[in-house]
């Protein structure tokens, strides 16, 4: 099968028909009609990921985040851009973005993979809202997330002494509208986030807590909140497309802790 045929199946013909004029889920490098025997999957195509994908012989590399630092991969006139272009060319794989449809079809596949990996029992609305089957303390929720996803550090903002049942999943980096909805929802005491704007979102939660409101944020970090979903994708599609092997390439920790 070709890279384009594989990605059309993954992204969804219905999604492309409705959103193809604006979505970022397009071929970013290479010939989309190339035949594929090996599929690399990653959160972001760092230089080390590109090198590893080349060594493995990937024909197609599926990425979640932009390769060139803007949502639609518009290349910025910066020194590292030229080096990244060369690394992409040397890798030689067709690079396809898989982001918008992963979040905005019937199920947010990142949120679904998050819940599946945690093994939490409850109801998920398919988008952002998860209702746990019983109250869970924010400290215990944070402990479980840190352990299951092997995250070096999770930030807790707001109340440390409350429990929650309705939990909002703001993985990756969601828009201000989604965060505002959480802030306005008294039933939702906890949100699990990838990254958020501290001066806007975190300060609201701190103020809410100091005013006695039951609000908390658990902040995982952007990459740590989403990369497991790409691992799940690689597992799901391994061998699915005319026997093409799929392999996940981890981008590693963004931050060092000192």
SENU-940201 format. One record per residue (C-alpha): residue in one letter; x negated, y, z negated. Coordinates in steps of 0.2 Angstrom, whole numbers, plus 5000, padded with zeros to 4 digits. Layout:
N
AXYZ/...
This chain:
258
X500050005000/X499550185003/X499250314989/X500750404995/X501850254994/X501250214977/X501550384970/X503250404978/X503750254969/X503050314952/X503650494954/X505350444961/X506050474978/X507550554970/X506450674960/X505450724975/X506950754986/X507650874973/X506050954967/X504750924980/X504651114985/X503951164968/X503351014958/X501451004954/X501650814957/X500750814973/X499150744981/X497650864975/X496250784984/X495950654998/X496950565011/X498650515004/X498850385017/X497350295011/X497550105007/X497350074988/X496649914980/X496150004964/X497050134954/X496250234940/X497350324927/X496850464916/X497550614906/X496250724914/X494850704927/X493350754917/X491650744925/X491350584915/X493050514920/X492650544938/X490950464937/X491750304929/X493150304942/X491850304955/X490750164947/X492350054946/X492850094964/X494450184962/X495450214978/X496750324969/X496550424953/X498250474944/X497950624933/X499250704921/X498350864918/X497650984931/X495950954938/X495551144941/X496251224925/X497851294932/X499551214933/X499551194952/X497751174953/X497451344961/X495551354960/X494851494950/X493251584956/X492251524941/X490451444940/X491151274934/X492451264949/X491051224962/X490251094951/X491951014948/X492351014967/X490750924970/X491150794956/X492850764964/X492050734981/X490750614975/X492050514966/X492950494982/X494650434975/X496250514981/X496850614966/X498750634963/X499550724949/X500850644939/X501550774926/X503250854930/X504250704934/X503450614919/X504250734908/X505850794916/X506750644924/X508050534914/X506750494901/X505250594895/X504050454897/X502750534886/X503950544872/X504650374875/X502850304875/X502450394859/X503950314850/X503650144857/X501850144851/X502350204834/X503650074833/X504850194825/X506650134824/X508050264828/X508950354842/X508050454856/X509050564867/X507750544881/X507050714880/X506450794864/X507550734850/X507250584840/X508350534825/X507450414813/X508450274805/X508050344788/X507250484780/X505350494782/X504250614772/X503250724783/X501650664775/X502050484779/X502450524797/X500850614798/X499850474791/X500650344802/X500350454818/X498550474813/X498250294810/X499250224825/X498450344837/X496750354829/X496650544828/X495250614818/X496350754811/X498150814811/X498650984805/X500251004794/X501051174794/X502451224783/X503251114769/X502250964763/X503550904751/X505050864762/X505750724772/X506550724789/X507750614799/X507950724815/X506250754823/X505850854838/X504550794849/X503550944857/X502150834864/X500850914875/X501251094876/X503051134877/X503851304882/X504351434869/X506151394872/X505951224866/X505051284850/X506351414847/X507751284848/X506851184834/X506651344824/X508551384825/X509051204821/X509351184802/X509550994804/X507850974812/X506550984798/X505050914807/X504250944824/X502850834831/X501750944843/X500350934854/X499751114854/X500651274849/X500351454848/X499751484830/X500151674829/X501951644836/X502551464831/X501451414816/X501751584807/X503551564809/X503551394801/X502351464787/X503551604784/X505051484784/X504251374771/X503851524760/X505651584761/X506151404755/X506751334771/X506351154775/X505251164790/X503651074795/X502551044810/X501350904813/X500050954826/X499150814835/X498150914848/X498650914866/X497650764873/X497950654858/X499850684860/X499950624878/X498450514883/X499250354876/X500650384889/X499450364903/X498750214895/X500450144895/X500650184913/X499050094918/X499649944909/X501349954917/X500749964935/X499249844934/X499549724949/X501249794953/X500749874970/X500249724982/X499149664968/X498149824966/X497149834949/X497549974938/X496350044924/X496450174911/X494950294909/X494950384892/X494450564892/X493850554874/X493950684861/X494050864866/X493450934849/X492050894838/X492350904819/X491050984808/
